[in-house]
């Protein structure tokens, strides 16, 4: 059986004259695009341009929803009520769904961003708010979450399809959690080393934790952060090494279709 894995990236995060990342080049390398929805980044024209470019390349599109935190780029935790968080998520998913329709494509999945992603991985109350929002807008949407985190089981129990994600350019604690960006060594930069790690993950289901111990991890998708200065070179090397190693790059939305 041919091994397949998805490569995704966070895109559409420019705002007005402020540009972030090289979306066009990343879209030539990834199979799924997590598109900002305006709450942490992204203005309407940038979002629409990104969605159109993704659709033209056959790249699957996901809603990259966030806490309402443009100043902190969505990386600051917020203690919102369940009703407020659910409404925020519905608003963002609905906005991107409309943009997808206007671009002649459709929204396929939801991936929370930053602090929201990390919080719902283990916080069942906030996780329930996001799950409720997805089910209210379109229960056929897939929820992408951290591989091994309780949110994936919680969403599956609510009837949602889920996809487990690993991060190419982030270090892992032995527990399976991401090392905080505040800690040294949390963000990885060497394209060759990152690519070798991802090949081992795709073929063996193992990734080396920050202390050198082997961590077993099942992942359907690999994320390369589009806002990193070396994002394009990292994504290109991952794609090349995976394909040389016999791993096919394919969106999980195709596999689940």
C-alpha positions as CSV (number, residue, x, y, z in Angstrom):
1,X,0.0,0.0,0.0
2,X,1.3,3.5,-0.9
3,X,1.9,5.7,2.0
4,X,0.2,9.1,1.8
5,X,0.4,12.2,3.9
6,X,-0.9,15.8,3.7
7,X,1.2,18.9,4.0
8,X,-0.6,22.0,5.2
9,X,0.4,25.6,5.9
10,X,-1.2,28.7,7.5
11,X,-1.8,31.2,4.7
12,X,-3.7,34.4,3.9
13,X,-2.2,36.1,7.0
14,X,-1.3,39.4,5.3
15,X,-3.2,42.5,6.4
16,X,-3.4,45.5,4.1
17,X,0.0,46.7,3.0
18,X,1.6,44.3,5.7
19,X,2.5,41.1,3.9
20,X,3.3,37.8,5.7
21,X,4.8,34.7,4.0
22,X,5.0,33.7,0.4
23,X,1.6,32.3,-0.1
24,X,2.0,31.7,-3.9
25,X,5.1,29.6,-3.5
26,X,3.8,27.7,-0.5
27,X,0.6,26.8,-2.5
28,X,2.8,25.1,-5.1
29,X,4.1,22.8,-2.3
30,X,1.2,22.0,0.1
31,X,-1.9,20.0,-0.4
32,X,-4.1,21.8,2.2
33,X,-4.2,25.5,3.1
34,X,-5.4,26.8,6.5
35,X,-6.7,30.3,5.5
36,X,-6.9,33.1,8.1
37,X,-10.4,34.3,8.8
38,X,-9.7,37.9,10.0
39,X,-9.6,37.4,13.7
40,X,-5.8,37.0,14.1
41,X,-4.7,38.0,10.6
42,X,-6.0,38.4,7.1
43,X,-8.0,41.2,5.4
44,X,-10.9,40.3,3.0
45,X,-9.0,40.9,-0.2
46,X,-6.0,38.9,1.0
47,X,-8.2,36.1,2.1
48,X,-10.1,36.0,-1.2
49,X,-6.9,36.2,-3.2
50,X,-5.5,33.2,-1.2
51,X,-8.6,31.2,-1.6
52,X,-8.7,31.8,-5.4
53,X,-5.0,30.8,-5.7
54,X,-5.6,27.6,-3.6
55,X,-8.6,26.7,-5.7
56,X,-6.6,27.2,-9.0
57,X,-4.0,24.7,-7.7
58,X,-6.5,22.1,-6.4
59,X,-5.4,22.7,-2.8
60,X,-7.9,21.9,-0.1
61,X,-9.1,24.9,1.9
62,X,-9.6,25.0,5.7
63,X,-10.8,27.8,8.0
64,X,-8.0,28.9,10.3
65,X,-10.1,30.3,13.1
66,X,-8.8,32.2,16.1
67,X,-9.5,34.1,19.2
68,X,-10.2,37.8,18.4
69,X,-6.6,38.9,18.8
70,X,-5.0,40.7,15.9
71,X,-2.5,42.5,18.1
72,X,-1.2,39.2,19.6
73,X,-1.5,37.3,16.3
74,X,-3.9,35.0,18.0
75,X,-1.2,33.6,20.3
76,X,-2.6,34.9,23.6
77,X,-5.0,32.6,25.5
78,X,-8.5,34.0,26.2
79,X,-11.0,32.8,28.7
80,X,-14.2,33.3,26.6
81,X,-17.6,31.9,27.5
82,X,-18.7,28.9,25.6
83,X,-21.5,30.9,23.9
84,X,-19.1,33.7,22.9
85,X,-16.4,31.4,21.5
86,X,-19.0,29.4,19.6
87,X,-20.4,32.6,18.0
88,X,-16.9,33.7,17.1
89,X,-16.1,30.4,15.5
90,X,-19.4,30.4,13.6
91,X,-18.7,33.9,12.3
92,X,-15.3,33.0,11.0
93,X,-16.2,29.7,9.4
94,X,-19.2,31.3,7.8
95,X,-17.1,34.1,6.4
96,X,-14.6,31.8,4.8
97,X,-17.3,29.5,3.5
98,X,-18.8,32.5,1.7
99,X,-15.5,33.5,0.2
100,X,-14.9,29.9,-1.0
101,X,-18.3,30.0,-2.7
102,X,-17.4,33.2,-4.4
103,X,-14.2,31.7,-5.6
104,X,-15.9,28.7,-7.0
105,X,-14.7,26.2,-4.5
106,X,-15.7,24.9,-1.1
107,X,-14.5,24.9,2.5
108,X,-13.4,21.4,3.6
109,X,-12.1,21.6,7.1
110,X,-11.5,23.8,10.2
111,X,-8.1,24.2,12.0
112,X,-8.0,26.5,15.0
113,X,-5.0,28.8,15.2
114,X,-2.4,29.6,17.9
115,X,-3.6,29.8,21.4
116,X,-7.1,28.6,20.5
117,X,-5.6,25.4,18.9
118,X,-3.4,24.7,22.0
119,X,-6.2,25.4,24.5
120,X,-8.9,23.2,22.9
121,X,-6.4,20.4,22.6
122,X,-6.9,19.8,26.3
123,X,-9.7,22.1,27.4
124,X,-13.0,20.3,26.9
125,X,-15.2,23.3,27.5
126,X,-13.6,25.5,24.9
127,X,-13.3,22.4,22.6
128,X,-17.0,21.9,22.9
129,X,-17.7,25.4,21.8
130,X,-15.6,24.9,18.6
131,X,-17.2,21.6,17.9
132,X,-20.7,23.1,18.4
133,X,-19.8,25.8,15.9
134,X,-18.6,23.4,13.3
135,X,-21.7,21.2,13.7
136,X,-24.0,24.3,13.4
137,X,-22.4,25.5,10.2
138,X,-21.6,22.3,8.4
139,X,-21.2,18.9,10.2
140,X,-19.4,17.5,7.2
141,X,-16.4,19.8,7.9
142,X,-13.3,18.0,9.2
143,X,-11.7,19.2,12.4
144,X,-7.9,19.3,12.3
145,X,-6.2,19.0,15.7
146,X,-3.0,18.1,17.5
147,X,-2.0,14.4,17.1
148,X,-2.7,12.5,20.3
149,X,-4.7,15.3,21.9
150,X,-8.1,14.7,23.7
151,X,-9.9,17.1,21.3
152,X,-9.8,14.6,18.5
153,X,-11.6,12.0,20.5
154,X,-14.1,14.7,21.8
155,X,-14.9,15.8,18.3
156,X,-15.2,12.2,17.0
157,X,-17.7,11.4,19.8
158,X,-19.7,14.4,18.6
159,X,-19.9,13.0,15.1
160,X,-17.2,15.0,13.4
161,X,-14.5,13.6,11.1
162,X,-11.0,14.5,12.4
163,X,-7.5,14.7,11.2
164,X,-4.4,14.4,13.4
165,X,-1.7,16.9,12.7
166,X,2.1,17.0,13.4
167,X,4.3,20.1,13.2
168,X,7.4,19.9,11.1
169,X,9.0,23.1,12.4
170,X,8.3,22.7,16.1
171,X,9.9,20.7,18.8
172,X,7.9,18.2,20.9
173,X,8.0,17.4,24.6
174,X,8.1,13.7,25.5
175,X,4.4,14.0,26.5
176,X,3.5,14.8,22.9
177,X,2.8,18.5,23.6
178,X,4.5,21.2,21.6
179,X,7.4,22.9,23.3
180,X,6.4,26.5,24.2
181,X,7.7,29.1,21.8
182,X,9.2,30.8,24.8
183,X,11.6,27.9,25.3
184,X,14.9,27.6,23.5
185,X,14.9,25.1,20.6
186,X,11.1,25.3,20.3
187,X,11.2,26.3,16.6
188,X,13.2,24.3,14.1
189,X,14.9,25.8,11.1
190,X,17.2,23.3,9.4
191,X,15.3,22.1,6.3
192,X,17.3,18.8,5.9
193,X,16.9,17.9,9.6
194,X,13.2,18.7,9.5
195,X,12.6,16.7,6.4
196,X,14.3,13.6,7.8
197,X,12.2,13.9,10.9
198,X,9.0,14.1,8.8
199,X,10.0,11.1,6.7
200,X,10.5,9.0,9.9
201,X,7.1,10.2,11.2
202,X,5.4,9.3,7.9
203,X,7.0,5.9,7.5
204,X,7.5,4.8,11.2
205,X,5.1,6.9,13.2
206,X,7.9,8.1,15.4
207,X,9.3,11.6,16.0
208,X,12.2,12.5,18.2
209,X,11.2,14.6,21.3
210,X,13.4,17.5,22.5
211,X,15.1,15.3,25.0
212,X,16.1,12.8,22.3
213,X,13.6,10.2,23.3
214,X,11.4,8.6,20.6
215,X,7.8,9.7,20.6
216,X,5.2,7.5,18.9
217,X,2.8,9.8,17.0
218,X,0.1,9.1,14.4
219,X,-0.3,12.0,12.0
220,X,-2.4,12.4,8.8
221,X,-1.0,15.9,8.1
222,X,2.2,17.8,8.5
223,X,2.1,21.6,9.1
224,X,4.8,24.0,8.0
225,X,4.2,27.5,9.4
226,X,3.9,29.9,6.5
227,X,5.0,32.9,8.5
228,X,8.5,31.5,9.1
229,X,11.3,33.1,7.0
230,X,12.5,29.7,5.8
231,X,9.0,28.2,5.3
232,X,9.3,27.7,1.5
233,X,12.7,26.0,1.7
234,X,11.5,23.8,4.6
235,X,8.3,22.8,2.8
236,X,10.1,22.1,-0.5
237,X,12.7,19.9,1.2
238,X,10.0,18.0,3.2
239,X,8.0,17.4,0.0
240,X,11.1,16.2,-1.9
241,X,12.4,13.9,0.9
242,X,9.0,12.4,1.4
243,X,8.5,11.6,-2.3
244,X,12.0,10.2,-2.6
245,X,11.1,8.0,0.4
246,X,8.0,6.7,-1.3
247,X,5.5,8.8,0.5
248,X,2.8,10.4,-1.7
249,X,1.6,14.0,-0.9
250,X,-2.2,14.1,-0.9
251,X,-4.8,16.1,1.0
252,X,-6.6,14.2,3.7
253,X,-9.8,15.5,2.2
254,X,-9.1,13.4,-0.9
255,X,-8.4,10.3,1.2
256,X,-11.6,10.8,3.3
257,X,-13.7,11.6,0.2
